[in-house]
Amino acid sequence: MQIAPPFGYKEVVPFLKNQKVRLLAPGEVPEFVQHGNAIPISLTEFQPVLHDYPIVFTGAENTQSFAPVAVLGLAQGENLFYQDGKWANGIYVPAYARRYPFCMARVNLNKVEQKDRLICVEKTFIDDNGEPLFDAQQQPTSKWKELERLLGEYEADLERSREMCSILADYALLEPFTMQANFRAEGTKPLQITGMYRVVEKKLEDLNAAQLKNLMHKGILPRVYMHLLSLENFGRLLDRRSGRKLS
């Protein structure tokens, strides 16, 4: 059996009821998020993410496969929302980070990908001094019920996110764009972020009635406008970056 770890995870193994796991402390996020300038988000997260982060789509060049992400920083390895060992107060933490060290992973048996996903855990977080998530009678603790609900809801939401991206690509609504920031300080090089995609608002006018109805029916159209509004948050990222430089 082969298990492909999701982005950011190192080695995941099936989670067993008798295992104790070191859970993240309040405000703690996994290492790959601390030093990452983007994090995947799901469909229902667009609304809380909109308040603080730019929402963009990522995808390999010449591909029709895209995914929504929240932008956390303006340079490689820069997270402007993580400082002094914790996430910024009052700022929404995306579910991709909150579910860690657990995940729902794809499993391959004899090189054939299985339909169902398996609840897995980052191997290094299995710890005899960690927290038991099932009692002696093999009944789940309240903490595990909360985590399991988060995993299940997030996984179902990811499927809707994939469907949304597939439709946006099929309707040819996405275009690559670059964000460039110039600084007033003498000798400071401009920042440039590439590899991002956005919805072309003008192209929405070219859709036929059936396509527009489909976007509305699946709850995609409101997310499109949340995404477009969120692009103004690149200005907030610049402000956060400037604030760090001055402090």
Secondary structure, 3 states (H helix, E strand, C coil): CEEECCCCCCCEEECCCCCEECCCCCCCCCHHHHCCCEEECCHHHHHHHHCCCCEEEECCCCCCCCEEEEECCCCCCCCCCEECCEECCCCCCCHHHHCCCEEEEEEEECCEECCCCEEEEEHHHECCCCEECECCCCCECHHHHHHHHHHHHHHHHHHHHHHHHHHHHHCCCEEEEEEEECCCCCCCCCEEEEEEEEECHHHHCCCCHHHHHHHHHCCHHHHHHHHHHHCCHHHHHHHHHHHHHHC
